[in-house]
Amino acid sequence: MGQHDAKKSIVLEPRKVQLTPRSGIEIQRVLPHREVRTIGAWCFVDLFGPTSQEHAMQVAAHPHTGLKTVTWLFSGEVEHRDSIGSVQIINPGELNIMTAGDGISHSELSLDSNTALHGVQFWVVLPDEVRSIAPKFNHYKDLPTIETDYSTLKVFIGQLEGVAASTQTYSPLVGAEIRFNRSGTSSVKLLQNFEYGVLLISGAATISGVEIEPGSMIYLESGRSDLSITATKDSLLILLGGEPFTESIIMWWNFIGRSHDEIVKMREDWATHQTRFGSFQDKLGGRIPAPPMPTLKLTARTGKPK
């Protein structure tokens, strides 16, 4: 982990994790991080691929509560199935948002493709007043773009540079892909009440004077009015932002709750096939079991950096 002006920015380096025993794809997990647990309500960032492996993503039925999953691809195809009847193939430039609410289960399966699978999945924590709503799924194809002298920005959540995506959020957020068409410097207007994270997917980039490596993210505290990105041609980045999320939460396995007892109940409900998570027929068969509960009591924490 490296730092540059700790009061303003922190470089978050990813850690490598295995997605599932069936999936050989390499995952780089950026959030949650020991320095920064959330950026706005963004609480989880997994970068996967690129890989040409035929069965790169094989994630059987598994549950979620208290969050939204947000899936964005750079290349390849993934099929989503869930317990409320959704079946959706996602392609690059499209967005899948699954709102778990009180409980949902789903599977994810990469499809045969001539292109490598490469993408990112985010989680967004739901505020307390809406975290127990009924689950739902939305797919978006038509997302706004912004052209600058050096880059193309595609806004998939929230508003940026006066352009708004039609995606629904329950807290103030922004999410956008930034592709550099040629080497140079682009400036992006920011909201001073938002904190931000910029993830470098590929290429070379210096963000507000800090050079980061592919797979790393720079966290920027609130109070900035603009962002300067200098990058080489074909560099690819993701910008995330939101109002600091002040609620204390527990993230454990695929669940987000507010207390240890809530997490225990969620785990038991999944293990005993309770109706809150529904059921569906996926192409993989079987359900992913929850891991054992830790021996120590889980404690709710905020997402503020140390």
N, C-alpha and C positions, 0 to 999 in steps of 0.2 A: 504494500500500500504506500502510495506516495501522496504528498500534500503540497499545495501551493497556496499560500495565504489562507491558512486554516479557517479564518473567519468567513471567507467568501466561497471557497471551493475545496473539494476533496476528490481525489482520483480513486475510484472504486475498481479494484481489479477482480475479475471473475474467478470462481472456483469451478473445477470440473466435477460433474456428477453424472451418474448413469440414470437415464430416464426410467427404464424398466428392464428386468432381466431379458425380455424378448427383443428390446430395441438396442441395436448396436450404435446408434447415432450418439455423437458426443455432444453433451450439453455444457454450456458455459453459463453458470448462474451468477447474475450480477446483484440482484436484490432478492431477499433481504441481505444486507451486509452488516458486518459488526459495527461499522461507522455510521451507516445510514439505513434505517429499516424501511422507511417509506419516503416517496417523493410525491407530495400531495397525497392522494389516495392510492397511487400506484404502489403496490406492496410486493411485487414479485416480477422478476424479469429473467427469462430463460432464452438464451440464444442457441439455436441448434443448426448444425450443418456448417458449410455445405457438404453433402455426401451423396454419392451415386449409388449407395447400397439399396438394393431392390426393396427390402423390407425395413427401411430405416426407422420408421415410426410405427410401432405396434403397441398401442396402449389400450388394454381391455377396459371393461366397465369399471369405473371408480367414481366416488362421490365428491361433492363439494357443498359447502354451506357458507353463507355470509359474504360472498364475493362475486365478482364478474370475471370470467376469463375472456381475454382479448387475443385473438390470433391473427398474425400478419405474416404473409409469405413474401419472400424475394424470388424464389423459384420453386418448382415442384407443385404437387397437389396433395391435399389431405382431405379425407372424408370424416366428417363429424356425424355421430349418431348419439341420441340422448333419450332419456326416459319420458320426455313429453312429446315424443314422436318426430322430432326433427331429424332429417337426413340431408346433409348439405356438403357439397364439395367446394372447397375454397381454393382459389387460384391467386397468383400474385396480383397485388393491387386491389384485392377485395378484403373485406373484414368480417370476421365472425365474432359476435359477442354473445356469450352465454351468461345469463344472470341466474346464479344459483339460488339466491334467496334462502328460504328455509331448508331447501335440499333438492338436489338433482344428481343424476349420474349420467356419465357419457363415456364414449370411446373415441379414439383418434387413430386413423389408419392411413399411412402414406400409400398412394396409388402408383401403379407402374407408370413410369414417365421417362422420357428421353433426357430430361434435365435433372440436375442435382436438387435434392431437397434442402432448402435453406430458409430459415424464418425465425420468428421470435414469438414467444407467448408471454403475455402479461397477465397479472391479476390486479384487480382493483377492489379494495375493501369497501364494502357497503356501509354507509353511516348507520348508526344504531336504529334510527327511526324507520329504516326501510330494509334492514337486513333479514327480516323474516317474511318478505313478500313472496308471492307465488313465483316459481321459476319461469323463465322465458328464454327464447333464443331469437337472435336477429342476425341477418346476413345483409351486408351492404356492398353494392357494386359501384355505385356512382358517388365518388368522393372528390371533393374539390382540389384543384392544384393551383400553385402559385409559381410563376416563372420569374426568375431573377437573371441578372447578367451571367451568373456562373452556375446556378443550380435550379433544380425543380423541387418544390415542396408539395407533398401530398398530405393534406390534413385528414386524419381519420377519426379524431375525437376533438371536440371543442372548437375554439376559434384561434386563428393565427393570422396576423397581417390583414385583418379585416375580412377574412374568409372563414366561414363556419361549416363544419360537417354536420350532417343531420342525425348523427348517432346520439342516443340518449345517455345521459349521465345523471348521477344522483349527488355529485359534488363537483365543484369547479375544477375542470381538468383540460389538458390539451395533449394531443399526441400527433406527431407528424413524421413522415419519412423525408429525408433530404438527400437528393442525388446531385452530385456535382457533374455538370456536363463538360466543364473545362476547369483547369486549375485557376484558382483565384480566391478571393475573400468575399463572403456573403455576410450581410448583417440582418439579423432578425429582431423585430421589436418584441419586447417581453412585457408582461404585467408585473409591476413591482410587488404585488401581494402574492405572487406565485413563487414557489421554489421550482428548480428545474434539474433535469438530468439529460446529458447528451451522450448517447451510446455510439461508439464508432464500430460499424459492422465490418467494413473493409476499406482499404486505401490508407491514406495518411492525412492526419488533420491536427491542427492546432486550434484550440477552443479558448477564446478569451485569454490568449497568451500561454496556455498550457498544452503541451503536446501529449497526446494519449495514443496507446497502442490499440489495434483492433481487438474487440472483445471487452475493452474497458469503458467505463462511463465516468464522466466528470459530473459531480453534484455541485449545483450552484444555489447558494442560499438566496432567499427573497431579498428584494431591494434593488434589483437590476432593471434597467429600462431597455437594454438591448444586449444582443449576443453577437459576437464576431467569430466566424468560422473560416479559417483558411485551410483549404484542402486541395489535393491533387485531383486531376480528371478521373472520373468514375468512382470517386470515394462515395461511400454510402453511410448515412448516419440516421439515428432515430432521436427525436426530441420529445421528451416527456416533461410535463409540468402540472402544477396544481397548487391550490391553497394548502398550506401545511395541515396535515390531518392530526388533530389533537386528541382524538379518542384513544384510550388504552385498549389494546387488542391482544389476543393470543392467536398466533398462527402455528398450527400443528398439523402435520401431514397435509391433507387437502381441505382442512377446515379452518375457518376463522370464527372465533367466539370471543366472549368477554370474561369467561371464568373457567377454571379447571373443570368444574362439574359440568359445564356446558359441553366441553370437549369430550369428556367421558361419555356423556349421553349421545353425542353425535357418533362416536365410535361404536357404541353398543347398538345403536339403531342400524348402522351399516352392517355390522356383524350378524345381526338377527333378522336382516331382510325386512326392516320396517318400511311402511308405505311412503314415508317422507322422501325416500330416494327413488321411488318408482322402480320400474323394470323395463327392459327392452332387449331385443335380440341383436347382438353385434356380430361381426364377422370373425371375431377372434375366439369367442367362447370363454367362459369363466369370468370371475370377478376378482379384482385385485384386493386382497385382504389388507385391512389396516394393520400397521405395526403395533407391537405392545406399547401400552402407555409407559412413559418414563417413571422411574421410581420417585423422583422429586415432583412436588406439586408445581404445575405450570402457573406462571405469573404474567398478568397482563402488563404490556409495556406500550409506551408511545413510540412514534417513529422518528423522534428528534435525534440528530446525531449527538455523540458524546461531547 
